[in-house]
Amino acid sequence: MSDEAALAASKACTETVFAFFRCLDERTHELAVSLFAPDGVWHRNGEALRGRESIARALAARPETRRTFHAVCNPLVARVDRTHAEVSFFLMAFEAQRTDASDTPSMTPSAVRRCIDTLVFDGERWLIASKSSERHLPFI
């Protein structure tokens, strides 16, 4: 694989990671689900959500009043082969609850997480095969 092709793949993998969190924050859950491989797994809150349907159900259960902001920091892409890559990064997560009493919810830090996304190339685009994270630093 040429350097240009490797750079393009690295960029596409990083864009998939960024797009997923943008979808979470904008509550475009259908688009978030489409970023997973059909048999993708999201390790979330101690549970392994397997497949797009399971992931879609979990996202649909997010409270309407919950607002989030995710900042992806220091992403590093490691290409395993032509169709597999791993993106490791830190994630700063913030959340707020929107209520009728306030149009501007107060945003509070939630955590800094160490994350690893494994991606697979399906012939057209890079999709998330596995998403996992662990707490790196708590907010006090």
OpenMM code with the backbone's topology and positions (N, CA, C; nanometers):
from openmm import Vec3, app, unit

residues = "MET SER ASP GLU ALA ALA LEU ALA ALA SER LYS ALA CYS THR GLU THR VAL PHE ALA PHE PHE ARG CYS LEU ASP GLU ARG THR HIS GLU LEU ALA VAL SER LEU PHE ALA PRO ASP GLY VAL TRP HIS ARG ASN GLY GLU ALA LEU ARG GLY ARG GLU SER ILE ALA ARG ALA LEU ALA ALA ARG PRO GLU THR ARG ARG THR PHE HIS ALA VAL CYS ASN PRO LEU VAL ALA ARG VAL ASP ARG THR HIS ALA GLU VAL SER PHE PHE LEU MET ALA PHE GLU ALA GLN ARG THR ASP ALA SER ASP THR PRO SER MET THR PRO SER ALA VAL ARG ARG CYS ILE ASP THR LEU VAL PHE ASP GLY GLU ARG TRP LEU ILE ALA SER LYS SER SER GLU ARG HIS LEU PRO PHE ILE".split()
positions = [
    Vec3(0.0843, -0.1175, 0.0000),
    Vec3(0.0000, 0.0000, 0.0000),
    Vec3(0.0892, 0.1244, 0.0000),
    Vec3(0.0554, 0.2191, -0.0839),
    Vec3(0.1348, 0.3413, -0.0934),
    Vec3(0.1158, 0.4274, 0.0313),
    Vec3(0.2084, 0.5197, 0.0505),
    Vec3(0.1967, 0.6124, 0.1633),
    Vec3(0.0690, 0.6946, 0.1533),
    Vec3(0.0330, 0.7351, 0.0305),
    Vec3(-0.0894, 0.8129, 0.0104),
    Vec3(-0.2121, 0.7323, 0.0495),
    Vec3(-0.2171, 0.6060, 0.0102),
    Vec3(-0.3313, 0.5206, 0.0441),
    Vec3(-0.3383, 0.4971, 0.1943),
    Vec3(-0.2236, 0.4775, 0.2575),
    Vec3(-0.2209, 0.4571, 0.4025),
    Vec3(-0.2676, 0.5824, 0.4755),
    Vec3(-0.2259, 0.6986, 0.4280),
    Vec3(-0.2681, 0.8243, 0.4888),
    Vec3(-0.4186, 0.8449, 0.4716),
    Vec3(-0.4704, 0.8127, 0.3534),
    Vec3(-0.6141, 0.8257, 0.3287),
    Vec3(-0.6932, 0.7318, 0.4191),
    Vec3(-0.6451, 0.6101, 0.4382),
    Vec3(-0.7132, 0.5151, 0.5268),
    Vec3(-0.7099, 0.5645, 0.6709),
    Vec3(-0.5965, 0.6159, 0.7140),
    Vec3(-0.5836, 0.6691, 0.8496),
    Vec3(-0.6806, 0.7847, 0.8720),
    Vec3(-0.6894, 0.8733, 0.7755),
    Vec3(-0.7814, 0.9871, 0.7840),
    Vec3(-0.9261, 0.9389, 0.7904),
    Vec3(-0.9610, 0.8422, 0.7074),
    Vec3(-1.0977, 0.7906, 0.7051),
    Vec3(-1.1342, 0.7240, 0.8379),
    Vec3(-1.0409, 0.6514, 0.8961),
    Vec3(-1.0663, 0.5871, 1.0260),
    Vec3(-1.0913, 0.6915, 1.1341),
    Vec3(-1.0074, 0.7939, 1.1367),
    Vec3(-1.0235, 0.9005, 1.2353),
    Vec3(-1.1562, 0.9725, 1.2153),
    Vec3(-1.1933, 0.9965, 1.0910),
    Vec3(-1.3207, 1.0627, 1.0622),
    Vec3(-1.4389, 0.9790, 1.1097),
    Vec3(-1.4294, 0.8471, 1.0990),
    Vec3(-1.5369, 0.7608, 1.1489),
    Vec3(-1.5522, 0.7768, 1.2995),
    Vec3(-1.4408, 0.7797, 1.3711),
    Vec3(-1.4449, 0.7984, 1.5169),
    Vec3(-1.5073, 0.9336, 1.5507),
    Vec3(-1.4607, 1.0399, 1.4859),
    Vec3(-1.5160, 1.1729, 1.5116),
    Vec3(-1.6654, 1.1770, 1.4788),
    Vec3(-1.7034, 1.1180, 1.3668),
    Vec3(-1.8434, 1.1201, 1.3242),
    Vec3(-1.9340, 1.0521, 1.4259),
    Vec3(-1.8884, 0.9409, 1.4827),
    Vec3(-1.9706, 0.8704, 1.5810),
    Vec3(-2.0061, 0.9625, 1.6982),
    Vec3(-1.9069, 1.0300, 1.7533),
    Vec3(-1.9345, 1.1153, 1.8693),
    Vec3(-2.0140, 1.2393, 1.8307),
    Vec3(-1.9947, 1.2896, 1.7105),
    Vec3(-2.0791, 1.4001, 1.6628),
    Vec3(-2.2249, 1.3545, 1.6581),
    Vec3(-2.2468, 1.2333, 1.6097),
    Vec3(-2.3830, 1.1792, 1.6044),
    Vec3(-2.4434, 1.1656, 1.7440),
    Vec3(-2.3649, 1.1179, 1.8395),
    Vec3(-2.4156, 1.1082, 1.9770),
    Vec3(-2.4579, 1.2454, 2.0276),
    Vec3(-2.3716, 1.3441, 2.0087),
    Vec3(-2.3980, 1.4772, 2.0617),
    Vec3(-2.5130, 1.5470, 1.9905),
    Vec3(-2.5326, 1.5164, 1.8634),
    Vec3(-2.6425, 1.5761, 1.7873),
    Vec3(-2.7679, 1.4892, 1.7894),
    Vec3(-2.7579, 1.3750, 1.8554),
    Vec3(-2.8685, 1.2807, 1.8696),
    Vec3(-2.9180, 1.2288, 1.7336),
    Vec3(-2.8270, 1.2115, 1.6408),
    Vec3(-2.8599, 1.1494, 1.5121),
    Vec3(-2.8222, 1.0014, 1.5236),
    Vec3(-2.9032, 0.9314, 1.5999),
    Vec3(-2.8716, 0.7941, 1.6384),
    Vec3(-2.8671, 0.6977, 1.5208),
    Vec3(-2.9557, 0.7155, 1.4227),
    Vec3(-2.9539, 0.6245, 1.3070),
    Vec3(-2.8201, 0.6327, 1.2338),
    Vec3(-2.7684, 0.7532, 1.2207),
    Vec3(-2.6391, 0.7700, 1.1547),
    Vec3(-2.5277, 0.7097, 1.2395),
    Vec3(-2.5361, 0.7264, 1.3717),
    Vec3(-2.4356, 0.6662, 1.4612),
    Vec3(-2.4324, 0.5149, 1.4428),
    Vec3(-2.5492, 0.4536, 1.4374),
    Vec3(-2.5583, 0.3079, 1.4210),
    Vec3(-2.4990, 0.2650, 1.2873),
    Vec3(-2.5195, 0.3449, 1.1833),
    Vec3(-2.4692, 0.3086, 1.0501),
    Vec3(-2.3166, 0.3122, 1.0423),
    Vec3(-2.2512, 0.3701, 1.1412),
    Vec3(-2.1049, 0.3742, 1.1432),
    Vec3(-2.0443, 0.2452, 1.1970),
    Vec3(-2.1291, 0.1564, 1.2487),
    Vec3(-2.0837, 0.0254, 1.2962),
    Vec3(-2.0947, -0.0767, 1.1836),
    Vec3(-2.0044, -0.1731, 1.1836),
    Vec3(-2.0193, -0.2894, 1.0961),
    Vec3(-2.1477, -0.3614, 1.1389),
    Vec3(-2.2129, -0.4347, 1.0486),
    Vec3(-2.3368, -0.5035, 1.0862),
    Vec3(-2.3229, -0.5903, 1.2114),
    Vec3(-2.2073, -0.6510, 1.2314),
    Vec3(-2.1853, -0.7353, 1.3495),
    Vec3(-2.0974, -0.6650, 1.4534),
    Vec3(-2.0915, -0.5319, 1.4454),
    Vec3(-2.0082, -0.4542, 1.5370),
    Vec3(-2.0510, -0.4699, 1.6822),
    Vec3(-1.9551, -0.4497, 1.7717),
    Vec3(-1.9799, -0.4631, 1.9158),
    Vec3(-1.9389, -0.3334, 1.9846),
    Vec3(-2.0282, -0.2831, 2.0696),
    Vec3(-1.9980, -0.1654, 2.1507),
    Vec3(-1.9990, -0.2088, 2.2960),
    Vec3(-1.8840, -0.2038, 2.3597),
    Vec3(-1.8726, -0.2362, 2.5019),
    Vec3(-1.9070, -0.1088, 2.5778),
    Vec3(-2.0280, -0.1056, 2.6346),
    Vec3(-2.0827, 0.0170, 2.6929),
    Vec3(-2.1459, -0.0128, 2.8280),
    Vec3(-2.1026, 0.0574, 2.9300),
    Vec3(-2.1600, 0.0440, 3.0647),
    Vec3(-2.1624, -0.1008, 3.1129),
    Vec3(-2.0544, -0.1732, 3.0881),
    Vec3(-2.0436, -0.3109, 3.1351),
    Vec3(-2.1197, -0.4133, 3.0532),
    Vec3(-2.1742, -0.3717, 2.9412),
    Vec3(-2.2532, -0.4610, 2.8562),
    Vec3(-2.1953, -0.4604, 2.7150),
    Vec3(-2.1966, -0.5752, 2.6487),
    Vec3(-2.1524, -0.5842, 2.5095),
    Vec3(-2.2758, -0.5770, 2.4199),
    Vec3(-2.2921, -0.4636, 2.3533),
    Vec3(-2.4029, -0.4466, 2.2589),
    Vec3(-2.3559, -0.5030, 2.1255),
    Vec3(-2.4178, -0.6107, 2.0811),
    Vec3(-2.3732, -0.6818, 1.9609),
    Vec3(-2.4698, -0.6590, 1.8453),
    Vec3(-2.4180, -0.6042, 1.7385),
    Vec3(-2.4974, -0.5809, 1.6189),
    Vec3(-2.5684, -0.4465, 1.6217),
    Vec3(-2.6020, -0.3998, 1.5032),
    Vec3(-2.6637, -0.2676, 1.4891),
    Vec3(-2.7968, -0.2564, 1.5621),
    Vec3(-2.8758, -0.3623, 1.5614),
    Vec3(-3.0072, -0.3565, 1.6265),
    Vec3(-2.9934, -0.3333, 1.7767),
    Vec3(-2.9025, -0.4033, 1.8389),
    Vec3(-2.8785, -0.3879, 1.9825),
    Vec3(-2.8270, -0.2474, 2.0143),
    Vec3(-2.7379, -0.1976, 1.9315),
    Vec3(-2.6837, -0.0628, 1.9504),
    Vec3(-2.7941, 0.0408, 1.9322),
    Vec3(-2.8788, 0.0225, 1.8317),
    Vec3(-2.9893, 0.1156, 1.8072),
    Vec3(-3.0853, 0.1196, 1.9258),
    Vec3(-3.1153, 0.0046, 1.9840),
    Vec3(-3.2047, 0.0017, 2.1017),
    Vec3(-3.1448, 0.0802, 2.2179),
    Vec3(-3.0153, 0.0629, 2.2412),
    Vec3(-2.9495, 0.1347, 2.3516),
    Vec3(-2.9535, 0.2857, 2.3280),
    Vec3(-2.9289, 0.3278, 2.2057),
    Vec3(-2.9312, 0.4711, 2.1770),
    Vec3(-3.0725, 0.5274, 2.1853),
    Vec3(-3.1711, 0.4500, 2.1445),
    Vec3(-3.3101, 0.4954, 2.1537),
    Vec3(-3.3538, 0.5133, 2.2991),
    Vec3(-3.2883, 0.4432, 2.3897),
    Vec3(-3.3231, 0.4519, 2.5319),
    Vec3(-3.2593, 0.5726, 2.6013),
    Vec3(-3.1728, 0.6451, 2.5326),
    Vec3(-3.1124, 0.7645, 2.5940),
    Vec3(-3.2220, 0.8665, 2.6232),
    Vec3(-3.2246, 0.9211, 2.7439),
    Vec3(-3.3295, 1.0181, 2.7785),
    Vec3(-3.3274, 1.1396, 2.6856),
    Vec3(-3.4454, 1.1849, 2.6473),
    Vec3(-3.4577, 1.3019, 2.5598),
    Vec3(-3.3955, 1.4262, 2.6216),
    Vec3(-3.3952, 1.4332, 2.7530),
    Vec3(-3.3444, 1.5524, 2.8213),
    Vec3(-3.1925, 1.5527, 2.8357),
    Vec3(-3.1285, 1.4413, 2.8065),
    Vec3(-2.9834, 1.4320, 2.8238),
    Vec3(-2.9117, 1.4903, 2.7027),
    Vec3(-2.8211, 1.5816, 2.7304),
    Vec3(-2.7373, 1.6398, 2.6265),
    Vec3(-2.5926, 1.6066, 2.6588),
    Vec3(-2.5138, 1.5808, 2.5559),
    Vec3(-2.3745, 1.5423, 2.5769),
    Vec3(-2.2817, 1.6208, 2.4854),
    Vec3(-2.1564, 1.6234, 2.5262),
    Vec3(-2.0487, 1.6766, 2.4435),
    Vec3(-1.9298, 1.5841, 2.4631),
    Vec3(-1.8789, 1.5294, 2.3536),
    Vec3(-1.7635, 1.4393, 2.3571),
    Vec3(-1.6494, 1.5031, 2.2781),
    Vec3(-1.5341, 1.5166, 2.3411),
    Vec3(-1.4154, 1.5701, 2.2738),
    Vec3(-1.3132, 1.4577, 2.2588),
    Vec3(-1.2871, 1.4193, 2.1345),
    Vec3(-1.1883, 1.3155, 2.1049),
    Vec3(-1.0507, 1.3819, 2.1024),
    Vec3(-0.9580, 1.3268, 2.1802),
    Vec3(-0.8247, 1.3866, 2.1934),
    Vec3(-0.7153, 1.2852, 2.1594),
    Vec3(-0.6122, 1.3329, 2.0944),
    Vec3(-0.4910, 1.2551, 2.0670),
    Vec3(-0.5155, 1.1213, 1.9971),
    Vec3(-0.5947, 1.1194, 1.8887),
    Vec3(-0.6165, 0.9912, 1.8215),
    Vec3(-0.4903, 0.9414, 1.7511),
    Vec3(-0.4649, 0.8126, 1.7654),
    Vec3(-0.3542, 0.7460, 1.6964),
    Vec3(-0.4109, 0.6273, 1.6204),
    Vec3(-0.3768, 0.6170, 1.4936),
    Vec3(-0.4263, 0.5077, 1.4097),
    Vec3(-0.3145, 0.4077, 1.3873),
    Vec3(-0.3429, 0.2826, 1.4160),
    Vec3(-0.2493, 0.1730, 1.3885),
    Vec3(-0.3155, 0.0820, 1.2862),
    Vec3(-0.2576, 0.0735, 1.1677),
    Vec3(-0.3117, -0.0142, 1.0639),
    Vec3(-0.2662, -0.1557, 1.0927),
    Vec3(-0.3604, -0.2455, 1.1007),
    Vec3(-0.3293, -0.3864, 1.1211),
    Vec3(-0.3009, -0.4513, 0.9859),
    Vec3(-0.3885, -0.4269, 0.8896),
    Vec3(-0.3687, -0.4728, 0.7521),
    Vec3(-0.4560, -0.3865, 0.6618),
    Vec3(-0.4748, -0.4278, 0.5375),
    Vec3(-0.5484, -0.3455, 0.4410),
    Vec3(-0.6934, -0.3189, 0.4807),
    Vec3(-0.7522, -0.4071, 0.5594),
    Vec3(-0.8939, -0.3927, 0.5927),
    Vec3(-0.9212, -0.3809, 0.7423),
    Vec3(-0.8182, -0.3707, 0.8235),
    Vec3(-0.8367, -0.3597, 0.9686),
    Vec3(-0.7449, -0.2521, 1.0253),
    Vec3(-0.7985, -0.1745, 1.1180),
    Vec3(-0.7196, -0.0700, 1.1837),
    Vec3(-0.7692, -0.0534, 1.3264),
    Vec3(-0.6849, 0.0072, 1.4073),
    Vec3(-0.7207, 0.0352, 1.5460),
    Vec3(-0.6927, 0.1825, 1.5726),
    Vec3(-0.7917, 0.2511, 1.6287),
    Vec3(-0.7749, 0.3913, 1.6657),
    Vec3(-0.7809, 0.3991, 1.8179),
    Vec3(-0.6735, 0.4470, 1.8783),
    Vec3(-0.6733, 0.4681, 2.0234),
    Vec3(-0.6771, 0.6188, 2.0478),
    Vec3(-0.7497, 0.6590, 2.1520),
    Vec3(-0.7664, 0.8021, 2.1780),
    Vec3(-0.8160, 0.8219, 2.3208),
    Vec3(-0.8082, 0.9453, 2.3663),
    Vec3(-0.8696, 0.9838, 2.4925),
    Vec3(-0.9990, 1.0561, 2.4603),
    Vec3(-1.0945, 1.0448, 2.5498),
    Vec3(-1.2250, 1.1058, 2.5296),
    Vec3(-1.2625, 1.1849, 2.6535),
    Vec3(-1.2919, 1.3123, 2.6344),
    Vec3(-1.3451, 1.3945, 2.7427),
    Vec3(-1.4955, 1.4021, 2.7225),
    Vec3(-1.5702, 1.3596, 2.8234),
    Vec3(-1.7157, 1.3555, 2.8128),
    Vec3(-1.7788, 1.4539, 2.9109),
    Vec3(-1.8781, 1.5257, 2.8617),
    Vec3(-1.9545, 1.6209, 2.9418),
    Vec3(-2.1020, 1.5910, 2.9201),
    Vec3(-2.1845, 1.6224, 3.0200),
    Vec3(-2.3275, 1.6015, 3.0024),
    Vec3(-2.4075, 1.7073, 3.0751),
    Vec3(-2.5323, 1.7212, 3.0330),
    Vec3(-2.6255, 1.8152, 3.0937),
    Vec3(-2.7655, 1.7574, 3.0820),
    Vec3(-2.8537, 1.8048, 3.1671),
    Vec3(-2.9947, 1.7667, 3.1604),
    Vec3(-3.0753, 1.8904, 3.1235),
    Vec3(-3.1455, 1.8830, 3.0144),
    Vec3(-3.2315, 1.9942, 2.9728),
    Vec3(-3.3642, 1.9814, 3.0463),
    Vec3(-3.4054, 2.0901, 3.1068),
    Vec3(-3.5342, 2.0921, 3.1766),
    Vec3(-3.6153, 2.2092, 3.1250),
    Vec3(-3.7452, 2.2089, 3.1554),
    Vec3(-3.8305, 2.3210, 3.1153),
    Vec3(-3.7906, 2.4493, 3.1868),
    Vec3(-3.7273, 2.4359, 3.3039),
    Vec3(-3.6907, 2.5526, 3.3844),
    Vec3(-3.5757, 2.6317, 3.3235),
    Vec3(-3.5003, 2.5694, 3.2365),
    Vec3(-3.3831, 2.6380, 3.1819),
    Vec3(-3.3628, 2.6007, 3.0363),
    Vec3(-3.3506, 2.7018, 2.9527),
    Vec3(-3.3196, 2.6760, 2.8120),
    Vec3(-3.1733, 2.6394, 2.7937),
    Vec3(-3.0893, 2.6814, 2.8872),
    Vec3(-2.9465, 2.6555, 2.8785),
    Vec3(-2.9050, 2.5645, 2.9931),
    Vec3(-2.8967, 2.4341, 2.9664),
    Vec3(-2.8596, 2.3420, 3.0742),
    Vec3(-2.7146, 2.3608, 3.1169),
    Vec3(-2.6893, 2.3331, 3.2425),
    Vec3(-2.5542, 2.3420, 3.2956),
    Vec3(-2.4764, 2.2165, 3.2552),
    Vec3(-2.3639, 2.2362, 3.1880),
    Vec3(-2.2818, 2.1251, 3.1405),
    Vec3(-2.1810, 2.0887, 3.2487),
    Vec3(-2.1745, 1.9599, 3.2833),
    Vec3(-2.0784, 1.9148, 3.3839),
    Vec3(-1.9866, 1.8090, 3.3238),
    Vec3(-1.8586, 1.8106, 3.3639),
    Vec3(-1.7677, 1.7068, 3.3146),
    Vec3(-1.8072, 1.5714, 3.3709),
    Vec3(-1.7932, 1.4704, 3.2897),
    Vec3(-1.8285, 1.3348, 3.3302),
    Vec3(-1.7037, 1.2510, 3.3559),
    Vec3(-1.6125, 1.2468, 3.2585),
    Vec3(-1.4924, 1.1641, 3.2746),
    Vec3(-1.3956, 1.1882, 3.1601),
    Vec3(-1.2745, 1.1424, 3.1811),
    Vec3(-1.1773, 1.1272, 3.0728),
    Vec3(-1.1588, 0.9770, 3.0573),
    Vec3(-1.1814, 0.9278, 2.9349),
    Vec3(-1.1751, 0.7846, 2.9098),
    Vec3(-1.0630, 0.7536, 2.8110),
    Vec3(-1.0042, 0.6363, 2.8273),
    Vec3(-0.9058, 0.5829, 2.7323),
    Vec3(-0.9851, 0.4868, 2.6429),
    Vec3(-0.9814, 0.5101, 2.5133),
    Vec3(-1.0686, 0.4373, 2.4206),
    Vec3(-0.9886, 0.3658, 2.3121),
    Vec3(-1.0453, 0.2554, 2.2665),
    Vec3(-0.9908, 0.1836, 2.1513),
    Vec3(-1.1074, 0.1437, 2.0615),
    Vec3(-1.1019, 0.1894, 1.9375),
    Vec3(-1.1980, 0.1483, 1.8356),
    Vec3(-1.1237, 0.0648, 1.7326),
    Vec3(-1.1760, -0.0528, 1.7036),
    Vec3(-1.1237, -0.1364, 1.5965),
    Vec3(-1.2147, -0.1150, 1.4767),
    Vec3(-1.1556, -0.0859, 1.3625),
    Vec3(-1.2338, -0.0589, 1.2427),
    Vec3(-1.2030, -0.1603, 1.1337),
    Vec3(-1.3021, -0.1801, 1.0479),
    Vec3(-1.2888, -0.2732, 0.9364),
    Vec3(-1.3317, -0.2006, 0.8087),
    Vec3(-1.2600, -0.2250, 0.7000),
    Vec3(-1.2940, -0.1652, 0.5710),
    Vec3(-1.3847, -0.2618, 0.4965),
    Vec3(-1.5040, -0.2165, 0.4601),
    Vec3(-1.6011, -0.3053, 0.3951),
    Vec3(-1.5954, -0.2985, 0.2428),
    Vec3(-1.4920, -0.2352, 0.1896),
    Vec3(-1.4797, -0.2188, 0.0453),
    Vec3(-1.5195, -0.0795, 0.0001),
    Vec3(-1.5960, -0.0088, 0.0850),
    Vec3(-1.6382, 0.1274, 0.0540),
    Vec3(-1.5989, 0.2269, 0.1619),
    Vec3(-1.6123, 0.1845, 0.2884),
    Vec3(-1.5833, 0.2769, 0.3985),
    Vec3(-1.5358, 0.2006, 0.5214),
    Vec3(-1.4737, 0.2741, 0.6126),
    Vec3(-1.4256, 0.2167, 0.7376),
    Vec3(-1.5382, 0.2219, 0.8396),
    Vec3(-1.5691, 0.1056, 0.8992),
    Vec3(-1.6777, 0.0930, 0.9966),
    Vec3(-1.6233, 0.0425, 1.1293),
    Vec3(-1.6941, 0.0741, 1.2359),
    Vec3(-1.6526, 0.0324, 1.3695),
    Vec3(-1.6882, -0.1146, 1.3898),
    Vec3(-1.5873, -0.1966, 1.4129),
    Vec3(-1.6090, -0.3385, 1.4429),
    Vec3(-1.6208, -0.3595, 1.5930),
    Vec3(-1.5469, -0.2785, 1.6690),
    Vec3(-1.5496, -0.2893, 1.8148),
    Vec3(-1.5167, -0.1534, 1.8748),
    Vec3(-1.5929, -0.1159, 1.9765),
    Vec3(-1.5720, 0.0111, 2.0468),
    Vec3(-1.5654, -0.0199, 2.1946),
    Vec3(-1.4561, 0.0221, 2.2602),
    Vec3(-1.4440, -0.0017, 2.4043),
    Vec3(-1.3712, 0.1153, 2.4694),
    Vec3(-1.3918, 0.1283, 2.6002),
    Vec3(-1.3242, 0.2350, 2.6738),
    Vec3(-1.3152, 0.1980, 2.8207),
    Vec3(-1.2252, 0.2671, 2.8884),
    Vec3(-1.2138, 0.2516, 3.0333),
    Vec3(-1.1850, 0.3896, 3.0916),
    Vec3(-1.2276, 0.4087, 3.2143),
    Vec3(-1.2051, 0.5372, 3.2801),
    Vec3(-1.0555, 0.5588, 3.2976),
    Vec3(-1.0088, 0.6753, 3.2560),
    Vec3(-0.8677, 0.7116, 3.2713),
    Vec3(-0.8515, 0.8074, 3.3894),
    Vec3(-0.9334, 0.9119, 3.3918),
    Vec3(-0.9328, 1.0087, 3.5015),
    Vec3(-1.0766, 1.0443, 3.5365),
    Vec3(-1.1117, 1.0415, 3.6624),
    Vec3(-1.2458, 1.0870, 3.7007),
    Vec3(-1.2460, 1.2384, 3.7185),
    Vec3(-1.3616, 1.2976, 3.7027),
    Vec3(-1.3777, 1.4378, 3.7410),
    Vec3(-1.4291, 1.4392, 3.8832),
    Vec3(-1.3825, 1.5335, 3.9600),
    Vec3(-1.4242, 1.5410, 4.1009),
    Vec3(-1.5271, 1.6499, 4.1167),
] * unit.nanometer
topology = app.Topology()
chain = topology.addChain("A")
for resn in residues:
    res = topology.addResidue(resn, chain)
    for name in ("N", "CA", "C"):
        topology.addAtom(name, app.Element.getBySymbol(name[0]), res)
